[in-house]
Amino acid sequence: MSSLITMRLWGMMRKESLQILRDPSSIAIAFVMPVVLLFLFGYGVSLDAKHIPIGIVIEQPDTATQSLAGAFERSEFFRPLHFDAIQSAQQALDERKIEGIVWLRNNFSASLLAGHEAPIGVIINGVDSNQANITQGYIQGTWLAWLEHYAASRGQPLAMPVNLQQRVWFNAALSSQLFLVPGLIAIIMTLIGSLLTAMVVAREWERGTMEALMVTPLRKSELLVGKLAPYFVLGMGGMLFSVALAVWQFGVPLRGSFWLLLVSSALFMLVALAIGLLISIVSKNQFMAGQLAIIVTFLPAFILSGFLFDINSMPGWTQVITYLVPARYFVAIVQTLFLAGDVWPVLLTNMAALFIMLLFFFSLVWRKFRKRLD
């Protein structure tokens, strides 16, 4: 009896594997799409602010003002443009030629040498609030670094009540690429898992081949396992390919265990496949299945998973919704494994959440999938 079940299951898996080989769209979803997305986001999307164009207005050039202007010119974060008057700098700011203005008035050096306050005028374009905050922070950092250098050159201690000594863990270079690429693997796996089963199974409903499977002696469990197993292998192949690109092409360090990454990826892939299969059962139409897969899986994963936008910065009700997005947990897992290592409290908590979601979605699939045509 068990050998008969094994033969039926093996035959179903072989049928699906041959279907995958005959269908180039499945190969494209698993291997071509990850390459396109990784190169698009890895090289085309950056949250780093460098070479920010700013205007420097010096009303009375001298040694001190030229030294401060040189600090901005040597910084990799700025691309300074010099103006003779504040009016011309403001016009350039209005025309979006520069993102900010550093204004050194004619009494700057005199006040500095006399030991009085020497204010610097800073005007920043606030249309993009995130860019404005970054520009403001970089200007303050450059100003403080120059102030320390200026005090040291005069043999005087810099009178500051607090001495800030900071260290950046896990991503010392503060490179957004190292942050985005691991999270993008979760987005890719979401698309691979949901699209593979949603589109391919829905195609069988449209072509009528699913009806032929219904009249076979295959049990419901054998039909589901035989249907999902080849796509699980294909999806995991796409995951391994994405990880290889992340490590060798983009230089993202894998500080955690590869086997933990493999286990958690398999868990998340099963969740994504179950969601895709549930979509195909409900829609039974390729176009509708594709639209639902994007709306139900890709968009929430892209926006609400923490891949691109910080969850803690979202409104409270939105943060509650993120707990329903499986990609939220897998993004936390892959970013931790790649950048921090085997942090067990983070890994076990998020893997437990994925396991609960796996049981939930497979129970829905089991309940909705019937071997009949009604």
N, C-alpha and C positions, 0 to 999 in steps of 0.2 A: 504493500500500500504506500509506504513512504517513498519507494523508488518510483512509483507512478506519479506521486505528487512532485517529486524532484524533476522528472522528465517533463511534466507539464510546465513547471515553473521555468526550467531551462529553455524549453521551446519558446515560451513567451518572451523571455529575455533576449533570446537569439533573434526573434522576429523584430523586437524594438531596436536592437543593435544594427541589424541590416537596414532598418528604416532610417536610422541616424546616418549611416554611411551613404544612403541614397539621397538624403536631404541636406544640401549644402547650408541651408539656413541655420540648422542646429549647430554645425561646426562654426559658422560665423558668429553665432550668439556666444558660444563658449570660448572662442579663441581670438577672433578678430575684434569683437567689441571691447574686450579688456585692453587690447593694445591701443585702440583709438582713444578710449576714455583716459587711460593712464598717461598717454602722451599729451592729450588735450589739457588735462588738469595739472599734470606734473610740470609741464613747461609753459602752458598758457595762462594758468591761474596762480596768482601769487598774492599773499596777504602782507608781504614785506613791502615797506615803504623805503625806497632808496632813490637817490638822485632827484630829490624834491626840488623843483625850481623855486627859489626865493629871491626877493629883491633886497639888496643891502644899500641903504641910503646913509652916506657919511657927509654931514654938513661941513665939518672942519677936519680934513685928513691930518693925522699925525701918527706917531709911533704906536700909541695905545689902540687907536681905532683900526689901524692897518693890521695890528696883531690879532685883534678880535675878528676882523674880516677874514684873515688867513685861517683862523680856526674853522670857520664855516667852509672855506674852500678846500681844506684838507679832509673834511668829513666825507665819508662815502654816502651819507644820507642826504646831502644837499648839492644842488647845482646853482651856485650863487650868480646873480646878475646885478651889476652895479648901476646905481642911478645917482644923478647929481642932486635931484630934488624929490621931495616926498610926493609932489603932484604927479610926476611922470611914473613913479612907482605905483601909485594908486590907480592910475589909468591902466597900467600893465596888469594889475590885480583884477580890475574890472573886466579886462579882456581875456582872463584866464591864462595869461602867459606865465604867471607866477602864482604860487599857492600861499605866499606869505611875505611879509616885509619886516626887516630888522632895521630900525631907525635909530641912528646914533646922532643925537643933536650936537650943536656946536659947543655946548658946555660940558660934554661928556668927560673929556680928558681932564679938564680943570677940576671938576667935582671929584673925579677919581683920585687925582694927585693930592687934593686937599683933605682926603679922608672922609668926604661927605658922600651922601647917596648919589649914585650916577645912574639914573634910570635909563632903561633901553625901551624904546617904543616898539611893540610887536603887534602887527596886524595880520590876522590869519583869515583866509577864505573859509567860512563855515558852512558852505553849501553841502559839502560832504562832511558830516559831523565826525565820522570815524577818522578820515584823513586829517581833519583839523586837529583832533586830539593827538594823533601821532606826531604831526608837525610841531605842535606846541611842546610836546614832551621832548622831542629831539632838540628843539631850540634851547630849552631849559638845560638839557644835558650838556650841550656844547658850551653854553654860557658858563655853567659851573666848572666844567673842565678847564676852560680858559682862565677863569678866576683863580683856580688853584695854581695853574702855571704862572700867572701874573704875580701872585703873592710869593711863590717860590723864587722867581727871578729877582725879586726885590729883597729876598732874605727875610720875609715876614711870614708868620703863620697866618693861615686863613681862619678868621674868627667865625667858626660855624658851631652852633650848639650841638649838632648831631653829626656824627661821622658815619655815613652810610656805607656799609660793605655788603654787597649783594653777590649771590651765587645763583646761577640758573641750572637747575637739574634737568636731566633727561633730554634736553634739546638746547645745549649750551650755545649753539650758533643762532638760536632763535629763527631757524629757517622754517617758513611755512610749508615748504615742500616736504620736509620730514614729518610734518603733522598731517598734511592732506593726503599723501599717498597711502598710508595704512588705512585711513578711513575710507578712501576710495575703493579699496579692496572689498569692504563690506557693501558698498553701493553696487559694485560690479556683481558680487555674488547674489545680491537681492534681485538684480535684473536677470542674471543667468537662470537662477532657480525658478523664478516666477514665470518668465517668458518661455522657458523650455517646455514646462508641463502645460501651461495655459494655452499656448499656441498650438503645440503639437497634438495634444489630446483633443482640443477643439477641432482641429483639422480632420481628425478621424470621425468625429460626429458629423461634420459637413460632408465628407466623402462617403459615409455609410459603412466604413470598415469597422466602426465600433459595434454596429449591429451584428456583424459576423462574429465578433469576439463574444458577444452576449450569448450566442447559441452554442458555444464550445463548452466542454465539461470543466472548464477552469472555474475554480472557486473565486469568490470575491477577493479574498486575501491574496490568492495567487495572481489574480489579475492586477491588483494594485502594486504588489511587490515587483512583479515582472515589468510593469509599466514604469515604475520609478527607478529601479536599480540601474538601468543603463544611463538614464539622465543624471542620476547621482554621481556615477563614475565620470561622466562628461563634465559635470559642473565642478567636481573636485579637480579634474585636470585643468580646467580654466582657472581655478583658484591657485593651484601650484604654479601655473604659468604667470599669473599676476604677481605672486610672491617673488618669483625669480626675477621678474622685471623690476620690482620695487627694490630688491637688494642689489642687483648687479647693474642695472641701468641708472637708477636714481640715487643709489648709495644710501638707502635707508637701513640703519642697523637693526638686526634682529637680535635683541638682547635676551629675550625669553626663550623658552623651550620650543623647538620646532614641533615636537610631538603634541604639546599642548595646543599649539596653533592648529595642527591637523585635526585634533579631536573637536575643538570648539568650532572649527570651520565645517566639519561634518555635521555637527549638531545644527548649526545655522542653515546649512544647505538643505537639510531635511525639512526644517521649518519653511524655507522658501519654496521648496518643491510641493509641500503640502498646501501652501497658500495658492500656488499656481494650479494645482490639481482641483482645488475647491472652486477656483474661478472658472475652470473649464467645465466642471460639472454644472455650474449655475448657468453659464452663458451658452455653451455648445456652438459658439460662433467665433471664428478666428478674429475678425475685426473687433467684436465686442470684448473678446478675451484679452486682446492686446491692449485695448483702451483701459480695461479694468485693471490689468496688471500694472500699467504705468501709474494710474491714479491711486490704486490701493497700496502698492508696494514701493515704487520708485520715488514718487513725490514725497510721501512721508519720510522715507529713508533719507532723502536728500536734504530735506528742510528740518526735520524733527529728531534726527538721530545724534546731533552733536558733531557730525562730520564737518560742517562748514560754519554753523552758528552755535554759539555757546548756549546750552540749555538753561543754565542758571540766569542768563540775561533775558529769558523769555518771560511773558506774563505767567502768573500762577496757574491759570486754567490751561494754558498751553503746555506747561511742564507736566501737568497731570496726563494730558493726551500722549505725551512722549512715552509714557510707560506702556502704551499699547503698541508701540512700534518695535518689532523685533530687532531692527538694525541698530537701535539705540544701545542694546546690550552687546552686540557684536562689535560695534565701533569702539566701545570702551575696552573690549577684550583685545582687539588687534592693536590699538594704540598703546595699550599697556605692555603687551608682549614685544612689540617692536621697539618702543622707546624707553620703557622703564624696566622690563624684565618680568620675572615670575612673581607678581604681587598677588598672593593667594586670596586675600579678602576680596579684591576686585574681581579676580577671575572666577572664583567659586560662586560669588553672588550673581554675576551676570550669566554664567553657564546654567545655574539653577533656574533663572528666569527663562532662558531659552528652552530648557527641558520642559518646563510647565507649558510654554507656548506650543511646543512640539506635541505634547499629549492633547492639548486643546484642539489644535487644528486637525490632527489625525482622527480625533474622535468625530469632528464635524464631517471629515471626508468619509469616514466609515458609515456615518449615519445617512449622508446624502447620496452616496454612490450605491446604485441598485442595479442588479443584472436584469433589467427589463427596460422597455422602451417608452414607458409612460412619462 
